[in-house]
Amino acid sequence: MIRIFLIICCLLSVHKDEPTISWNEFQLLSWADFKAKPINSSSAVAITASGITFGFSISQTDSKQVVGFTTEVFAHFYPEQSWYKIEATDSHILGHEQLHFDITELFARKFRQRISQLMISNNVRTELKEIHNIINTELSKMQNKYDIETDHSRNHGAQASWKLFITKELHKLSKYKSLD
């Protein structure tokens, strides 16, 4: 007899019923997707809330021997946590925000790639959680680096370089793209 356990882990603390938009190469964000009330005291003109939703199930025998596992990894945008200041934004800034979501998808792909290299073992649960933590840290670092190097979209040359870089990186990992 095989028992199946399901564990769901999220990068962002979200409410169970909170709406999300799954990353899709054919659907770009629009300002209409940003539903939260802007924080007027913030120096930011827009905020993109995105993250990786991760779940896995482990199949075990009655003697607790792991015999298999499956995973789900999604790059999500959270409309009710994302906002913009209508008077200060334009299509260039929307492109900057889209790239934040694209970076989230890049790390979802890296996560799937690393998962694909795991072997079935009794340590797989721990290994999955470790990879999740590492991906989360790497994602956060890249999002911060992106904002610093582009000066939050104000450096148009750096913005164009980042767009090209992320496009190439997504292409390299197209085997692991989100299917939603």
C-alpha positions as CSV (number, residue, x, y, z in Angstrom):
1,M,0.0,0.0,0.0
2,I,1.3,3.5,-0.9
3,R,0.4,6.6,1.1
4,I,0.5,10.0,-0.4
5,F,1.2,13.2,1.5
6,L,0.7,16.7,0.0
7,I,2.6,19.7,1.3
8,I,2.0,23.2,-0.2
9,C,4.6,25.9,0.4
10,C,4.4,29.5,-0.9
11,L,7.0,32.2,-1.2
12,L,4.4,34.9,-0.4
13,S,2.0,34.6,2.4
14,V,-1.3,34.8,0.6
15,H,-4.8,34.1,1.5
16,K,-6.2,30.8,0.2
17,D,-8.8,32.4,-2.0
18,E,-6.6,35.4,-3.1
19,P,-6.8,35.7,-6.9
20,T,-3.6,35.1,-8.8
21,I,-2.4,35.4,-12.4
22,S,-0.2,32.5,-13.6
23,W,2.7,33.5,-15.8
24,N,2.0,32.9,-19.4
25,E,4.3,33.8,-22.3
26,F,1.3,35.0,-24.4
27,Q,-0.3,37.2,-21.7
28,L,1.5,40.3,-20.5
29,L,0.5,42.3,-17.4
30,S,-1.7,45.4,-17.9
31,W,-2.3,48.2,-15.4
32,A,-5.8,46.8,-14.9
33,D,-4.1,43.8,-13.2
34,F,-2.8,46.0,-10.4
35,K,-5.7,46.1,-8.0
36,A,-4.3,47.3,-4.7
37,K,-4.6,50.8,-3.5
38,P,-1.3,52.7,-4.1
39,I,0.7,53.7,-1.1
40,N,1.1,57.4,-1.7
41,S,3.8,57.9,1.0
42,S,6.0,55.4,-1.0
43,S,8.7,56.7,-3.4
44,A,7.8,53.7,-5.6
45,V,5.4,54.4,-8.5
46,A,4.4,50.7,-8.9
47,I,4.8,47.5,-7.0
48,T,4.6,44.0,-8.5
49,A,3.8,41.2,-6.0
50,S,4.8,37.9,-7.5
51,G,6.1,34.7,-6.2
52,I,6.5,31.0,-6.7
53,T,3.9,28.6,-5.4
54,F,5.3,25.2,-4.8
55,G,3.8,21.9,-3.7
56,F,4.8,18.3,-3.7
57,S,3.5,14.9,-2.9
58,I,5.6,12.0,-1.6
59,S,4.6,8.4,-2.2
60,Q,5.7,5.9,0.5
61,T,5.3,2.3,1.3
62,D,3.8,1.2,4.6
63,S,7.4,0.9,5.9
64,K,7.9,4.6,5.1
65,Q,10.2,3.9,2.2
66,V,9.9,6.8,-0.4
67,V,9.0,5.3,-3.8
68,G,8.2,8.4,-5.7
69,F,7.3,12.1,-5.7
70,T,5.6,14.7,-7.8
71,T,5.8,18.5,-7.7
72,E,4.0,21.6,-8.9
73,V,5.7,24.9,-9.3
74,F,3.9,28.0,-10.5
75,A,5.0,31.6,-11.0
76,H,2.1,33.8,-9.8
77,F,1.3,37.5,-9.9
78,Y,-0.9,38.8,-7.0
79,P,-3.2,41.5,-8.3
80,E,-4.6,42.5,-4.8
81,Q,-1.1,43.1,-3.5
82,S,0.2,45.0,-6.6
83,W,-0.4,48.7,-7.2
84,Y,0.6,51.7,-9.2
85,K,0.2,55.5,-9.1
86,I,-1.7,56.3,-12.3
87,E,-0.3,59.8,-12.6
88,A,3.3,58.7,-12.5
89,T,3.3,55.6,-14.7
90,D,3.6,54.8,-18.4
91,S,4.3,51.8,-20.6
92,H,8.0,51.9,-19.9
93,I,7.3,51.4,-16.2
94,L,4.8,48.7,-17.0
95,G,7.5,46.9,-18.9
96,H,9.7,47.2,-15.8
97,E,7.0,45.6,-13.7
98,Q,6.4,42.8,-16.3
99,L,10.1,42.0,-16.1
100,H,9.8,41.5,-12.3
101,F,7.1,38.9,-13.1
102,D,9.4,37.4,-15.9
103,I,12.2,37.1,-13.3
104,T,9.8,35.1,-11.1
105,E,9.1,32.8,-14.0
106,L,12.8,32.4,-14.6
107,F,13.3,31.1,-11.1
108,A,10.3,28.9,-11.3
109,R,12.0,27.3,-14.3
110,K,15.3,27.0,-12.4
111,F,13.4,25.4,-9.6
112,R,11.8,22.8,-12.0
113,Q,15.2,22.1,-13.5
114,R,16.8,21.4,-10.1
115,I,13.8,19.3,-9.1
116,S,14.2,17.2,-12.3
117,Q,17.8,16.3,-11.2
118,L,16.7,14.9,-7.8
119,M,16.8,11.1,-7.2
120,I,14.1,9.3,-5.3
121,S,15.3,8.8,-1.8
122,N,14.0,9.0,1.8
123,N,15.7,12.5,1.9
124,V,13.7,13.9,-1.0
125,R,11.3,15.9,1.2
126,T,14.3,17.7,2.9
127,E,16.0,18.2,-0.5
128,L,12.9,19.7,-2.0
129,K,12.6,22.1,0.9
130,E,16.3,23.1,0.6
131,I,16.0,23.8,-3.1
132,H,12.9,25.9,-2.4
133,N,14.7,27.9,0.2
134,I,17.8,28.4,-2.1
135,I,15.5,29.4,-5.1
136,N,13.7,31.9,-2.9
137,T,16.9,33.5,-1.8
138,E,18.3,33.6,-5.4
139,L,15.0,35.1,-6.7
140,S,15.0,37.8,-4.0
141,K,18.6,38.7,-4.8
142,M,18.0,39.0,-8.5
143,Q,14.9,41.1,-8.0
144,N,16.9,43.5,-5.9
145,K,19.8,43.6,-8.3
146,Y,17.4,44.3,-11.1
147,D,15.9,47.3,-9.3
148,I,19.3,48.6,-8.3
149,E,20.9,48.3,-11.7
150,T,17.9,49.8,-13.6
151,D,17.4,52.4,-10.8
152,H,13.8,51.2,-10.6
153,S,13.3,51.6,-14.4
154,R,14.8,55.1,-14.6
155,N,18.0,53.8,-16.4
156,H,16.6,53.0,-19.8
157,G,19.9,51.4,-21.1
158,A,20.1,49.1,-18.1
159,Q,16.4,48.3,-18.5
160,A,17.0,47.2,-22.1
161,S,20.0,45.1,-21.1
162,W,18.0,43.4,-18.4
163,K,15.1,42.7,-20.8
164,L,17.5,41.0,-23.3
165,F,19.2,39.1,-20.5
166,I,16.0,37.7,-19.0
167,T,14.6,36.9,-22.5
168,K,17.8,34.8,-23.2
169,E,17.7,33.1,-19.8
170,L,14.0,32.2,-20.2
171,H,14.8,30.8,-23.7
172,K,17.6,28.6,-22.3
173,L,15.2,27.1,-19.8
174,S,12.2,26.9,-22.1
175,K,12.0,23.1,-21.4
176,Y,10.9,24.1,-17.9
177,K,8.4,26.9,-18.7
178,S,5.1,27.3,-17.0
179,L,2.3,25.6,-18.8
180,D,-0.6,27.7,-17.4
